[in-house]
Amino acid sequence: MKNNGMKKIYMVAVIIATSGLAYAENPELASMESRQRSYDAQHPVFEPDGPDFNVVDDNKSWDILPDGLHGSIGSVDCLYAKRSLPKLQSKTNHWSGVAWQGERVHAQIILYSKEDVQQLRFDTTPLTSDSGATLPHESLHPRFVRYVLAENKLCPDILDPIKSLDMPARTTRSVWVMINVPANTEPGRYIGNIGILAAGQKRLDFVFELEVLPLALPAIIVAVAVPASGQTIVTPAPRDITWTDQRLDLVETVIRAEGPREQQVARLLAHEMQRLHDVKLTVTSGSSSKPGPSITLALSGSPEGKAVFENMAGKAKWPPPRNVTEGYLLEVGSNNAVVFAESQRGLVYGCQTLLQLVAPAPEGKARQLLGARIADYPQLSFRGVHICIFPNTELAAVRQMILLAARFKYNAVVIEPWASLKSKKRPETAYENAYSHEQIRPLVRLGHALGMEMIPMLNSWGHASGMRSRAGEHVVLDRYPQHKNIYEPDGWSFCLSNPDIYDHLFDRYGELLELFAPARYFHVGMDEAWGHLGLTESRECRGDEPLELIDQHLHKLHAYFARRNVQVFMWHDMFLQKNHPQLGRQKPANSVPPFNTHLALPKLPKDTIIAAWNYKQYSEWPVPKYFHDKGFPVVVCPWKSKRNTIAMVNTAKKHNLRGLLATTWDSLDVCQPSVARAGVLAWTAPGDDLEAVPFEHWLDAIRVLPICNLPKLEKTLVTGEDSSRSGGVGPGNPR
């Protein structure tokens, strides 16, 4: 009978340990308390106002409640509404439970009163056994539960580290109690007490009785966003991570990789292990390697990978519930580490995490891998960064951003040259000292080596000047006025009524597709076509039926790329009616008469990826969902502001959109933190909190990529082994 009870309580403890309340309450988060707001005990803790999540006020029940503060042990499986009397099966001030050594269990105290209660606070005594053994004082750990707004209703959610609060009349307040049992606890029956004190109120005492069994849980540490002193922090935070007490010495360790795709990733890992940690690892095939410590890279489709998978402790967590091709399993033991994935890209992500697990050995003589078991996968399927190359842009800065994006598990890079890339067929479209294809190609290969889609971009209507503004910067017309017929009169946009524009555009498309091969996406721009009102002033390029002309233009571009199995990205703004009553106004390029470009949306092929950009939105923005509901894949596009990044990416996660395209424009260096943050948010589960990552950690990740002496990881791609031939690095079409 006791064993059954023990198992039941143990299972409840495991389940609760993964809940939001227990996660937030983990003692490793104690270091966060110094950053929490200090509250004056004379005033209520700030909380939003709103209706309760599941019940309404019940004034009659409150009326018949006796005066004073009331309390009882509640259920850990229930959420208690703030403004209603709690529904308790029985009222008791005694809690009892069973725990193993090294376990953590939980309880909940429910407090309620029809009068105002001032200076509510705790007075806790340690858990002490019959034999006199005492658990540490913090082993019995109460926290007030704060209410938050979820879908405009109050829900109990946050465990507040404050020491006291005021409780308004006719409200209920939960107290979450965590009971930590150290691994070295002496078995026996332990009793402790939590007293609830309040000004002018009778003290309430709650007795906690815990039986500690002579059984020990494995030595593990539950993963937390903010680690305890000395514990590593992994970003983006894995979905499921268990730390163990095992360590793998990296002295004489080899990387075992059987197939060509695995060996490509192994070369990346070896290069970065030496650059970041000064550890030299040898890459060998599994069949030729000698017994000894190793890091094994395995793909699910190979016989070797299947054999490796069968021996993994975490195989029950495979496959991931979403984005399987980008998920991975990682396990580090005392003699072997394994990274297992379905795709080459998944192996790259697993190795990016593995590189963060390297730590000095205790004696400081050798590097070690920290013991861990990880199952991980991304939330959003497309995670891209948009990089502009202007004539004054240093290619080292572009390389730096590509490497930073890979560090934060991006899977795509859009590169937009602004009159800065020479064209053999259309030499007039670039400045004389622009970059050559030979100078850009190493950046494309770098992205391929890191498992990323490399996506070219060319503005195909507005911004036809080749630069971001017009006056004195029209790259073509300032030097070659004989080409004016392919532009509208002021030169800002291409002249859609002139069929010659397609020879011009298609020549440039072809060169870019060759440079970026294998390219499966192309960004055609299409934003700000009305930015300088050239078509408003002239019928010459808009024709008598401008909407029909726009329809034809969109379909010609789409057909060009469809014949080449390339999917098109397009900025969103021309498809929104100006001053839309629900969607708002986003100048300068919304649909206006007589063009009415928003009416072209129903005919636009549904595989066109809409890139919805907004750089001043700090709350949920309705536009991405609007396009999503119309049947289009949508990526959200923030820029450099932290609040904007959080709002936009959370919108994408809430509505299960295609993903993220973080923009950088003319601020590559300034955007590094926001690109990192956006990548973390796009990878992690809904509800992930960027504030849980210390700012110094962002800086550390950026500072390992100085602008000079950047790694040439494209050299890890051997001749003939790019993604178009090996079937590997180039990712599958993220849907």
N, C-alpha and C positions, 0 to 999 in steps of 0.2 A: 504493500500500500504506500509506503513512504517513497519507494523508488518511483512509482507512478506520479506521485505529487512532485517529486524532484524533477522528473522529466518535463512535466507540464510547466512548472515555473521556469525551468531553463529555457524552454521553447518560447515562452512569453517574453523572457528577457532578451533573447536573440532578436525577436521580432521588433520589440520596442527599441532596441539599440540602433535599429536602422530608421527609426521614425524621425520626423523633423524636430520634435521636442528633445529627444535624447541626443540627436546629433548636435544641436545648438548648445546643449548643456555639457558636452564633453569637457572634462577638467583640463585637457590640453589647451582649451580656449581661454584659460584664465588670464593669459597674457593680453587678451583683448580688453579686459576690464578697464585698463588704464585709458583706453580710447573711448569708453562709453560716456555718455552724457551724465553729469552729476545731477541728482535730483534732490530737491529740498523735501524733507519728510513732511513738512507742513502743508504741502500741496499735492494734489493727485498727479501721478505720472501722466505725462501727455499721451493721449490715445486719440485716434480718430473717432468721430461720432457716426452712428448709423444704426440701422435695424440689426437685431441679432440674426445669426446665420440660420436658425431653424425654428425659432419660436418668437412669440410676441409678448409684450409686457402682460403680466397677470396681476392686476392690482388687488383683486380679492384675496389671493393667496398671501400677498405681502401684508395685507391689512390684519389678518388673523395671526401672523407670526409674532411671538413674544418679542419684547424689546431685547436689545443686546446683540453681541456678536455670537454667531452660531458656526459650528464646524463639524465636519465628519470626514472619515476616510472615504474617498470616492473610488471609482474604477479607472484604471489606466486605459481602458478601451473606450472611454466616453469623452466627448467634448461638452463642456458645460457653458450654456449661454450666459451672457453677462447680466441681462436684465430679468431673468426668470429664476424662480426658486429651483434649486437643483432637484432632480428626480433621483432619490437615493433608495435602493432596495431596503437598506437598513442603516441606521445611524450608529456609528461606532468610532471610538477614538483609539482603537487598537488594530495594528497591522502586523501580520506575520507572514513570513516567507522562507524559502529555502534557496541557498546559493552554493555554487562551487567556489573553490579557491581561485582567485583571478577573475571572478565574474562581476557583472554589474547588473543590479536589478532596480526597479523603479516602483514608485507609489505616487498617489495623488491625494492631496488634502483639499477639501472644498470648504471655503469660508463664505458666509452670506449674512446680511443684516438689512433690516428695513430702515436703520438709522445711519447717519454718517459715522464712519469709523476713522479716527485720526491716528497717525503714527503706527500703523500696522507693521510688526517686525517679528524676528525670530529669536528664540533662545534655545540653543541646541546643546544637548549633552552627548558625549561619545557613546558608541556601542561598546558594551563591556560584557565579557563572558562570565559564566559561573565560576571559572577558575581564576578570574581576575585579569585575563588578557583583554587588551583594549585596542580597538581599531583606531586609526588616526581620526582626529576631530573632523576632518573634511570628508570622511567616509559617509557621513549622514549629511546630505547636501541639499537643502531646500532652495527653490527659486520661485519668485512670483511669475505667473504667466500673464503676458500682455496680449491684448486683443489688437488685431490688424484688420484692415478692410480688404476683403476678398470678394470681387464682383459686387461691391457696394454693400456688403454685409459684414458685421463684426464676427471674427472667428478667433478663438484662442490659438496663439501660435508661438510667440517669442518668449524665451526664458530670460527674464530681466535680471542683471546682476546687482540691481540696487538693493540696499539694506532695509529700506522701509518705504511705505507708501500710504496714502490716504484712500479710503474706499468710500465712494459716494453711497448715499442711501438707496435701498432697493436694488442692490447689485450683488452679484456673485463673483468671487475671485478664486481661481485655482492656484494651488501651490504644487509644483512638480518636485518630487523628492527623488534624488538619485542616491543609491547606496552602493558604494564601491567596496569590494572585498579584495584586498591585496593578495597577490599570489602566495605569499608566505603566511597567510592567516592561519592561526591554530584552529582546528575543527572545534565546534561546540555551539552552544546557544548564547547569542548576544542580544542584549537589550539596550536600547537608547531612547531618547526622548526629544521631541521637538515641541517647544512651548511657543504659543502665539500670543504676543503682547500687543496691547493697543491702549491709547490714552483713555482713562476712565472706564475701561472694560475689564471684566473678569478674565483672568488668564485661561487659555485653553491649552491642555496638554494632550499630546498624541504619542502613544507608546509604540515603538518599533521593535519587533522581536524577529530575529533572523537566525536560522540554523545554518551554520557553515559545515558542509559535508567534507569528509576526507578525500575529496576528488578535486583534481586541478584541471582547469582549462588549458589548452596549449598556450604557450607564451606568444601572444599576438598583441598588436597595438591597433586599435581601430583608427582608420585613416581620418584625418581632420584637415580642414582647409588651412588653418594656421597651426603649425606643428609646435610641439614642445621644444624646449631648448635642445639644439643639436640634431633634431630630426629634420630630414630633408623635406622640401616642399616641391611638389610636382605640378607643373602647369602646362597645358590645361589639366585640371584635376581629373584623374581617371574615374570612370563610373563605379568601379568596384576595386578596392585595393585593401589588401591585408598585409601588414608588416609582420615579418617573422624575425626570430633571433639568429637566423643563419646568415652567413657572410661568404661571399665567393672572392677569394684572393685573385687578383689579376696578374700575379706573377706567373709566367709560363702558361697563361691561358691562351687558347687559340679560338678563332671563330670558325665554326663548321658550317659550310654552306654547300649543298650538293649541286643544285642546278645553276644555270647562268643567271637567272633572275635573282636567286638568293645570293649568289656571289657578287652581283652588282651592289646590292644593299650591304653586303659584308665589307666591301671596299669602302663604302661611305662610312660605315661604323668605325672601321679601323682608322681611317683618316681623321675623323672627328674625335675619336678617343685619344689619339696622340696630340691633336691640336689643343683640345680643351683640358685634358687631364695628364698629358705627358706619359701616356701608357701606350706602349707599342705592342700591338696584337698581330699575329700571323693569321692569314686567311687560308683555309684548307678545305678540301672537300671532305664530306663525312666518311667516305670509304677509305680515304688515305690517311686519316688522322690517327695518331696514337692515343692510347688511353691517357686521361689526365683532365684537368679542369678545362672547360670549354664554354663557349657561347654558341648555341645552335640556332640557326635561322631556318625556318621550315614553312613551306606553303602547303595548304590543305590538299591541293590537287595532285601532289607528287606521292609516290609510294613511301618515300622517306618521311614526308610530312605526316602522312596518315599514321605511320608507326610512332612518330614523336608525339602526336596528339593523344594516342591511346595511353601514354604514360604520364599525361599531365594531370595534376590534381584538380585544376579548374575546368576540365573539359565539360562538366555539366553546365557551365555558363556560356557555352558556345552552341549555336551561333548567336550573335547579338540580335536584339529585337528590331533593329533598324540599321541601315547603312552597313550591311554585312561585309561588303568588299573593302571597307576602310577600318573595320574593327581588328583587334588583335588580342592575343593572350600573351602574357609575360610572366615568367616564373624564374625566380633566382633562388637556388639552393646552395649548399656548401661546396658542391663540386661541379655544378652545371647551371647555366642560365639558358632559357629557351624563349625565343620570340616566335610565335605561331600566328599566321594570318592566311586569309584567302587570296590576297593579292600582294603584289610587290609594294604597292603603296601602303598597305597595312603593315608590312614589315618595316617600312621607313618610319611610320608613326611609332611602332613599338621600340625601334632603336632610338628615336628622339626621346622617348621616356627613359629608356635604359641609360642613356648618357646622363640623365639627371639623378640616377641612383648611385653614382660613383662617389665614394667617400674615403678619407684616409683610414687605414687600419688603426686600431687603438694604440699600438706602439709607434705609429707614425713612420713605419718602414716601407709600407707598400699600400697601394690603392686597393680598395675592395668595392664590390657591388653589394648594396644593402639587400637583405633578404626580403622578398615581397612576392605576392601573387596578385596579378592584375588582370582584369577583364575590362576592355575599354572599346568605345566606339563613339563616333560623333553624332551630334543632334541634327545639324543642318548638313545636307548633302553637298552643297556647293559653298565653298569658302574661298573667295578670291580677293586679291588686292589689285587695284588699278593704279598703274605707274605711268606718269607722263615723262617723256624725254624731250626736253626743250633744247635749243642749240647750246645753252649754257649749262645743261645738266651733265654732271660727271657720271660716267658709267660705273665708277666705283660705288657711288651712292645708290645706283640702281641695283648693283650686285648686293650691297649691304641689305637693302630692303627685301630682295628675294630670299636671302639667307634668313633674315628675321622672320619672314612669313613662314618659311619651312619650319623654323624652330617652334612656332605656335600652331603647327599642323594645318596650315592652309593647303588647299589642293589646286589652286589656280592663280595665275598671274596674267593680267591684261596689260599689255604694253602699247601705249599710244604715242607715236613719234609726232612731234609738232614741227614740221619743216626741218627736222633734224636727222632724217634718214635719206640717203641718196637713192634715187630711182634711175635705173638704166633707161627705162622706156619713157619716163616723164621727168627728165632731169630738172626742169624748171620748178618743180614742186618742193625743192629743198635748197637751203643756202649752200653756197659754194664749199664751205668747210664743214658740212654736215658729216655725220658718222656713216661709215660704210656698212654693208651687210656683213662683211668679215669681222667688223668690230662688235656688232650686235649678236652675231651667232653664238659666241661663248655664253652669253647670258641666257639665250634660249636653251642651250644644252645644259646649263646649270640647272634651270628649272626642271628639265626632263630627268636629270640625274637625281633630283630631289623628289621625284614622283609627282610633279605638278603639271597641270594643263598649262601650256603657254599659248596665249590668245592674242592675236594682233588686233589692232583697232585703227579705223580710219573714219573720220567724220564724213558723212555721205550726203549731207544737205547743208545744214547750218555749219558755221565755223569753217567754211570753205576757203577762207583766207590763208589757212595754214598756221595761223596763230590765234591766240585767245582774244585779241581785240583787233580792230580794223585799221584805224588811221595810221598810215606810215608803216604798217606791218603786213601788208598783203604780199605774201612771199612770191606769188606769181605776177600779179598785175603791176607791182612796183617796178618790176624789171622787164616783164614781157607783156606789154599791153595788148599785143596781138591775140592773146588768149581770152580777151574779155567776153567773147560770145558764150563761153560755158558758165559764166557767172551772172547773177542778177546785177542790175545796174550799180549798186553800191559795193558789189563784190563779196557780200557776207555769205550768201548761200549759192549753191549750184542752181543753174537755170534749168528747171525741170522741163521746160518746153523744148529744150534743145537736145535731140537724141545723141549729140556728140559727147555729152557728159558720160555716157556709159562706156565708150571706148576708154575715156580717161580713167574712170573709176575701176573698170575691170582690169586694165593694165596694172594698176597699183595693187588691187586685190591679189592678182596672180603672183606678184613679186612677194607680197607679205606672206601669202600661204606657203610659198616655197621656202622662205626664210624660216618660218615657224613650224615647218613640217616635223612631225605629223600634227596638224592643227585641226581640231574637231569643232572649234567655236571661232566666231569672228564677231567683233563688236563694231557695228556700223554707225554708232553715235546717234544722230538725228535730233539732238537737243538744240534748243535756242535758235530754231530756224527763223523765228520772228524777232530775234533780239535787236536787229537794226532796221526793221520795218521796210526793207528794200522791196519786198513783194507787195506791201500795202500801197506803195507809191507808183508802181508800174504794172501794167498788164502784160508786158512783154514776156515775162517768165512765168506768170501764174496762169495765163491762158483764160479762156472764157469759162471753163469748168475746172477751177483749181482743185476741188475735191477729187474729181476723176483723175486729174494729173497726179495727185499725191498717191491715190490708190495704185495707179500704174507703176509709179516709182517704187513703192514698197514691194510690190509683187515681182518686179524685175530683179531687185536686189535679192529677195528671198529665193527666187528661182535660180539665180547664179550660184548661190551657196548650196542649195538643196541638191543640185546636180553633182556637187562635190562632197556630199555627205557632211556638210558643215552646218552647225546650228547657229542661229543669229541672235546676238544681244542687241538691245535697242533701249535708249533712254526713254522714259515714260511721258515727258511733259507735253508733247504735242497731242497726246491722246486724252488730255483732260480739258474740259470746257472751262474757260476763264471764269473765275468767281462762281464756281460750282457751289450750290447751297449746302451740300453735305461734305464735299471734299475740300473746299476752301480755295484759296488763290495762291498760286505759286508762279510769280513772274520770273523771267519775261517771256515765256515761250508757250503758254497755254493756247488752246484752240480759240481762234477768233474769226468772225466773219471777214471776208467772204470765203475763207479757206475751210473753216469748220472741220479741222483735221480729226477731231474726236469721233466724227462719223465714219472715219476710216477703220476704227478699231474692230467693228464686227466682221470685216472682211480680212483682217490681218490673220495670217496662218497661226494656228494656236500653238505651234512649237516655237514661236518667237519668244525669247526670254526677255521679259520687261525688267529693266534696271530702274527701280524707283528711287530717285535721289532727293534728299532733303537734309539740309545741314543745320537747321535751326529748330528741329522738332525735338522736344524734351519729354513728350508723353506719347501714348499710342497714337499713331498716325493712320487714318482710315484708307489712304490711297493704296498701299500694297494689297490689302485684303480686297479692295475693289477690283483690281486686275486679277487677283487669284480667283475670285468668284466668277469672273468672266471666262475662266478656263485657261489662263496663261500661267506658265511658270514665272515666278517673281523672285528677284533678289533685291534686298534693301541696300542702300548705298549711303552710309554716314560719312562724315569728314571731320577729323581731328578733335572734335569736342567729346569729352568723356560722357556727358549727359546725353548728347545726341547719339553717340554710339550705343549706349545702354538701351535707350528707348527704341531705336531702330532694330537692333538685333533681337531684343525681347519681343517686338512685334512679329518678326519673322518666326520666332520659336512658337509664339502663341498660336499662330494661324498655320503652322506647319508649311511655311513657304519653302521655295527651292533653296534659298540661302542668302549669302552676304557677298557684296562687292565693296570692300572698304576703299574709299578714294583718298588720294594723296595730293593731286594736282601739283601746285608749285611749292609744296611744303614737305618734301620727303623726310627731312630730319625731324621737323616738328611733329609729324604724324607717327613716328615710331611707337610711342606709348599707346596711341589710340588703335593702331593696327594690331599690336599685341593684345590689347584688351578685347577688341572685336573678335580676334581669333579664339581667345579663351571662351568668350560667351557663346560663339557659334558652335564650339565643340561640346560644351557641357550641357547638362540637363536643364530644363526650364527651372527658374528659381535660383540659379547659381548667382552668387554675390561677389562682385569684383572687390568689394571692400575687404573680403576675407584674405586677399593676397596683399602682403605688405608692399608698399611702394618701392622699397629697396630691392625687392625681388624683381620687379619690372626693370629697374635700372641694371641689375646684375645681368639679366638676359640680354639687354641691349649692349652693354659695355664689352661683352665678349666678341662683338663684331665691330672693331674699329674701322675707320674709313680706309686705312691702308693695310697692306698685307692680308687681304681677305683670302679665304681658301678658294682654290680653283677646283671645286668638286666636280665640275664637268669633265675633268680628266679621268674620273673614275668610270666614265662610259668608254668602253673599249671600242675599237673600230667595228662598225657594223652591228653594234649592240644597242642602238637606241630603241625607243619604245615601239617604233613602227615595225621592228624586225623581231625583237625578242618577245613580243607579246606581253611586256611587263610594266615598265615604268609608267608609260602613259596610262592614266586611270580609265576605268570604264566610264561611260557616259553617265554622270551623276543625275539621277532622276529624283 
